[in-house]
């Protein structure tokens, strides 16, 4: 099952919002109190979690009209939730067969839509309507389907700030993994349970006799019968969790908070996957996974890696995963429309209703940058990298380097093109690469990244590249020729371009030897711009004109497997 769209009215700060979830992954971002938790509360009010066997304390799913209604809405305004769902016979046979039977739809499409609309009024009155493929159902059918959705444990929720699932243990509370059992596994365990039950009953008969003897001394006579609890393991089993590292086996609770949280999230995904894979279970409904703040306790580079893994698993397993996050590193770069950004309107300097920010433009990351704090000076040189829209990237020192690569690639000359799906991004100069923490984050953010820098910076950067286990030519490359004045990307240009620019701009060339640092830098920038302009004016550029760029493009092609 999948949530395609939510419409929410008059619920807390969500006075009138529509959230669309494209694909199997979706992120919900925004500042504190923007409404992220309210969206999750809305989802949970329909998809309750009442069948998890070993969770003794669960969040309250019910919604009170008095406390939840938008404060500035009209007195008679009702809280309204509209859930637009999609399901299929293959992935959700449990709901498919139920709907077909209850609604008496003999020709129900194998892929169908299910719209649930809930209105909560004053005095906690609730009105529910259900539409199947756009057709309204009668009151009885509506009630049955609504109840089935509410009681089917469809949503798996992981709240990163709650500490995960705990169970009582002789040494205190311990984290556990609730292993979901398939139909065959349950039947096999039931047989084993019956065998053990008979054995325990035999042992218990001796205890029964002794206890009866003791109770017989009382004035009130009792007969004693000792029984084994039935159905100890119905749908799942709680398993303890240890993690191994270099031969050491340590309980999960003794690891760092980031490792604990990440492991618990992966186990939730595993549980949902096992439910989906139970092909012989006719009551199966593919779960929806909700993860609140998966970036909790993780370093930015680990956040980027984990975000990429979660998105990949959602697509691979075809299970919807919805996350709430404050981290720009968890956003979906390859499908920007999967990211929902919430903000609050200001009225007379007071926060009012939540709105969904439009992020449909090409520079879709800019609103996220403003709201999530990407404009801080510590990440400013990497701004374009963080806002990248693809999973693979060639990193270059500046905009001029980017222009050269994209222009040459646009010529379509064999051996001189950027592979499909690879973005060329400027990172703001060699000094940005010296920030090893940010560089490691960038490497983890992308599926594959290739780093270039001017040859004159090679000695400064070689140690950092080695520390990060990056190999020369395979992962990074110094661009330019080992000749005076050619230790940069302009050193790869055809000789006629260099001659034309330097010959016609002698005044600027002379400034390169000035004792004034500012004048030298200005002259260098002017010449770089004129060289690029001259190169792009060239007509009938051939592969022989580009021979200086051949090693660079060969390495890029090799790096991305093209």
N, C-alpha and C positions, 0 to 999 in steps of 0.2 A: 504494500500500500504506500501511497505517496501523497503528501499535501502539496497541491499545486498553487493554492492561493488562500489567503486569509483576509477577511474583512472584519474589522473590529470597530464598534461604535460605543461611545460613552462608558468606556472601561478605564478607570484611573485616568492617566494622561492621554490615553488613546481615544480621542474624541471621535475621530473618523479617519482611519488609516486602512490602506490596502497593501498587503505584502504579497509579492509574487515570488515563488521559488522555482527557478529553472534548473533542470538537471537533478542529479542525485545529491549534490552538495549545495549547501546554502550557509552563508554567514550573516549574522545580525550584529551590527556594530553601532557604537554611539557612546557619548559621554555617560558618566554616572547619572542615573535617574532619567535617562532618555526614553525608557520604556521597554528595554530588552526583556527584563524579567516578567513584565506584564504580558508580553507576547507568549512566553513559555507557559505562563499561568493559564492563558486562554487555551492553548493546545491541551494542557493537562486537564482542564475542566471537562473536556470530552473524553480524552484517552486516559482514563485513570489507571493507576498501577496497584491493583488490589490482590493480585495472585502471586506476587513474589513471595516465596515461602519463608525465607530466612531474614527478611527485612522487618524487624520488630517495630521500628519507628519510621513512619513515612510522612512526607509533607502533606499538609491538608490541601485537598484538591477543590473543595467546595468554594463557591464564591458568594459572598454576602452582598446583596444589592445595596444595603445601607452604607457600607464602608467602601465598596468598590466602584460605585457610580461616579463618573466625572463630576467634580465638585461644582463646576460652572455650567453644567448642562441643565436644561429645564427640569422642573419638578417632576413632570410626568414622563421624562425620557427613560427609555428602557435600555438596558445593556444588551448589545446585540453581537453575537459571534456567528460568522458564516464561514464554514469550512468547505473548501472545494477540493475533493479527493479524487484520486484515480486508482483503480485496482484492476486486477486481471485474474482470469481463471487459473493461469499457470502459477503465478506468484502468490495468489491469495485465495486458494480453493475454499477456505473456511468461510470467508465473507461472500464469495461468489455463489456457493451452493445455498447459503442461508438467505441471501437476497432473492435468489431465483425461486426458492420455496415460499418464503413469507410473502413476497410481492406478487407471486404467481406470474412470473415473466418467463415463459417457456423459451422465447428466442433472445434471451439476454446475451448481448455481445460479449465475446471473450475478454475484450478490454472495455471497461465501462467507467462512467463517472458517477460519483456519489456526493451530492451536495447536502450538507447538514446545516440548518439555520436554527440558532437558539436565541430566544429573547427572555431576559430575566427582568421581571417587573417588581414594583413595590410589593411588599409582603412576601417576597421570595417566590412569586408566581413564575413558573417557567413554561414557555411555549416553544415547542419543537416542530420543525417541518423537515422532511427528507425528500430529496428528488433523486431519481435514478435516471441517468441520461436525459436530464431536464424535465422528467415527468414527475409531478407531485404524487405522493403516496397517501393512502388513507390513514386515519388516526392510529388504528391498531398496528398496521404495518410499520408506521413511523416509530411508534413506541418500541416495538420489538427490535428493529434495526438499531435504534439509538442505544438501547440497552446492551445489544451485542457489541457495539463499538466501545461502549464505556467499560465493559467487563472483560475484554479480550486481551488486555495487557499488551497492546500494540506498541506503546511508546516505551523505549528503554531510556531512562534519564540518568545522566551522570553529572553531578554538580561538583566541580573540582574543588570548591571551597568547603565542602562538607566532610571531607576526610575519607570518603569512600565507604564501602560496605564493611561492617564490623560484626563479629560474632563473639559470644562469651567463650572464654578459654581458661583453663586452670591458671595460666600465667597472666591473665588479663584479657582485654578485648584484642582480637586479632583480625587483620584483613582476610577476606576470603573471596574466592571466585565461585559464583553460583553456576555450576555446570548444568546447562540445559540438556535434558535427556530426550533422545528420540523415542519413537513409539516402540521400536524393537528393543532398545536399551531398557526402557521401563518394564517391558514384559519379562526380560531376562532377569532384571533385578527383583521383580516380584516373586519369581520362582525361587531365587536365592533367599529372599526374605522369609518365604514360607518354610523353607528348610531350617533356617536359623530359628524361626519362631517356635517350631516344634521342639528343637533342641533346648531352647531357653525354657520352654514350658515344662519340660522334663526336669530341668534343674530347679525350677521354681516350686515344684511340688513339695520338695523337702522344706523349703522356706515357708510354704503355706502351712504345713503341719505344725511347725514350730510356732509360727505367729498365731495360729488358731488356739494352740495350747495356752499361750500367754493371754490371749483375749478371753479365753474361757474362765479365767479367774475373776473376770468382771461380773457384776450383777446383770448387766445387759449383755445378752449373748449375741455374738456376731459370727457369721460364716465368712470366711476369707477366700477370695479368688484373686490370684495374681495373673495379670494379662500383659501381653506385649502390645505396645502402641501400634495401631494399624496405620498403614499408609505413611510410614516415616519419610520415605522418599517418593513423592508423587510425580513431580515434573522436573525436579532438579536436586543436585547434591551440593552441599557447601564443601569446598576444598580449600585447605590451607595453601598459602603461596610462599614459596622460597625462590629467590633469584640466585643464580650462580655467576661468579665472575672470577676467572682464572683459578678454577678449582674450589673456590670458597662458596659455600652455600649459606645464604643469610635470609632470614624471614623478611618479607616485603616491608613490614613495619619498621625494620631497622635500617632501611635505605633512606636516601634523601627524599624530601617531599615531592620534588619534580619527578623522580623515578617512580615513586608510588602512584602519583596521579596518572602519569602516562601509561603505566601498566594496567591500572584499573580501567582506563578508557579502552585500551586494546582488548581487555577481557569483555567489556560490554559489546564491542563490535563483534568479537568472536561468538558471544552468546546469540546475538541477532542473526549472524550468519548460519549458525547451527539450526536455528528455528526455520530459516528459509530453506535449508537443504533437506529438511525432513520430507522427502517427496512422497512417502507413504502415509503421511498424516493429512487426512481430509479436512481437519479443522485448522490447518495452518493458515496464518496471516503474516505476511512479511512485515517485520517490525520497522518502526521509525526510530532512529537514534537521535537524542538531543544531548548535546554536551555543553555545559555552561563553563566558559572560560578555560578551554583546554590548554591555554598557554601558561596557566598558573604554575609558579615555582620554576619555570624553565628559562634558561639563558636565551637571548634573542636568536642566536644561531640554531639552538635546539628547537625553538618555536618554529622557525622557518622549515626545518626538516620535518618536524612532526606534522605541521600543517599540510605539507606536500604529501606525506604518507596518508593522512586522513582523507584528503581529496581523492587520492589514487584508490584507496580501498572503497570509497563510496561508489566510484565508477566501476571498479572491478567486480564488486559483489552485487551491484545494482540494488543497494540499500540506501534509502535517504538518510543523510546525516545533516542535522541542523546544529550549528554552533552559535553561541553568543561569545563575543570577544571584544577586548579593548586593544588587541594587538594588530597592527597593520601587517605583521609577518604571517598571520593566519588567513589572510584574504585569498580568494581564488583569482589568480592572475590570468589564467587561460580562458576563463569565462566570467568577465566582469559583471555580467547580469546576474550572477549567482550571489552577489554581495548586496545586502540590504543595509542602508545607513539611516539611522534614526537621529533626529535632533529635536530640540524644543524651541518653539516660537517665543519671542519676547514681546510682552505687552506692558508698556509703562514700567520697564525695567524689572518685570516679574515674569518668571517662566510660566508659559501656558501649555497648550496642547502639543503633543508629539506629531511630527511630520516625517514622511519618508523623503529623504533628499534624492533629487534626480542625479543619477551617476551614469547616465546613458551616453554621455559624450565621449570623444576619443580620449580626453584627459580625465578619465573617470576617477583616477586616484587622487586628484587634487582636493575634492571635498573631504575624502578620508584623511588626507594629510593635515588639513586645517583642524578637523574635529578630533583626530586621534593623536595630534602632536608631532607630525613628521617634520615640521618646519624648524625644529630646534637646531641650533648651530652645530651640534655634535654629529648630526646626520645629514646636514644640508648638502655637503659635497656628494653624498650618495642618494640624494632625493630622487633623481631620475631612475636610478637602479631599483630603489624600493618600490617605485610606482610602475615598474615594468609590467607589461601585459602578457608576456609569454614565458614559457618554462625554460627556454634555452637562450643564452645571451653571449655576445662577444662584447667585452668591456674594453673601451678605448679611452685615452687620456682626456680628450676634449671634443667639442662639437665639430671642429675642423677634421679631426681624424674620422669621426662618424660620417661626415659628408663625403670624404674620399671613398670609404668602403661602400657606402650606399650608392654613390654615383657610378663607381666601377661595376658594381653588381648589376645596376640597371642597364648596363650596356649589353648584357646577355652573352658575353664572350666566354666560351667554354674554359673552365678552370679558373674563372674569375667571378664567381657568384657566391653570395651568402646562401647557405642551405635554407630550405623552406622551414618556417617555424622558428627561425633564429632572429633575435632582435639585437641590433647594434646600439649600445648604450654608452654615453659618456659619463665618467665617474668623477670628473672635477680635478684632474691633475694627479701627479705621482705621489704627492704627500698623502692623499686619501688612502693609498695602498699601504701606507705605513701604520694605519690603524688596523692592527691584526684582528682585533675583535670584530669590527665591522666587516672586514674582508672575509673572515670565517663565516659570518652570518650570510653574506652574499653568496658564498659558495654553496652553503646549505639551502639557500632559498630556491635556487634553480636546479632543474634536473641535471643540466650540464652548463658549464660556463668556461669561456676561454678569455684569458686576460692578456692584453697588450699594453705596452708602455714604450716610451722612447728609449733608444739604446743608451743615451747619456745618463739614464737613471738605473741602468742594470746593476751596477755595483751596490747601489743603495738598497735595492729591493731584493737581491738574490737571497739574503739571509731569511727574510720573511717568507719568501716562496718556499724555501727549504723547510722552514718550521711547520708550514702548513701542508707538507708532503706534496707540493706541486712540482711537476716535472717540466724541465726546459723543453720547449717545442710542443710537448704533448698537452700541457695545461696552460702555459704562458709563453710569451715571446717578446723579445726586445726588438723594436721596429727601427730600421735605419741601416746605414752602412757605416763600417768602421773607417770613416774618412772624416777629416776636419770639416765641420759645418753640415755633414750629412747624417749625423747620428739621431735622426728623427724621421717622421713619415715623409717629409718633403724630400729627404735624401733618396727616396725611391722613384721620384719623378723622372720623366725623360729629360735628357740634357737640354733639348731645345726649349722646354718650358722654363727651366732654370735660367738659361741664357737670356731669353726674352724679358723676364721679369727683372732680373738683376741689372741687365743692360739699360733698361728704360727707367730705372728707379735708383739712380746712383746716389741721390741725396739721402734716401732712406738707408741704403746700404752703408753709407759713410757713418750714419748714426750708430751702427752696430759696434763701432770702436770708441764710442763716446765714454767719458768717465762718469757721466750722469746715468745712474742705474735706471731711473725712470725713463729716460730717453732711449736707452738700449732696449728695454722691454717693449716700449711703444713701437719702435722700429721693427722689432722681431714680429710683433703681432700684425703690423701692417703688411709686412712681406709675406707672412703665412696666408693672409686673406687674399693677397694679389696672386700668389702662386696657385691657390685653389681656383680662383676665378679664371686664370689663364688656362689651367688644365681643363676645366669644364667647357671652355670655348673651343678646345681642340676638336677638329673634325676628323672623321674616319680613324678613330683610335683603334689600333690593332693589338693583338697579343704581344707583339714585339715591343710596342710602346710601354707595355705593362710588365715587362720582365722583372723589374725591381720589386713588384708586388707579388710575384709568383710564389715565393716561399711562404708569405703570409697567408695567402688564400689557400695554399695547399695544406697548411697546418690547420686552418679553420675547417676546411672540408673534412679532414681526417678526424678532427676532434668531435665532430657531430655525426660521424659515420655516414657521410654522403659520398 
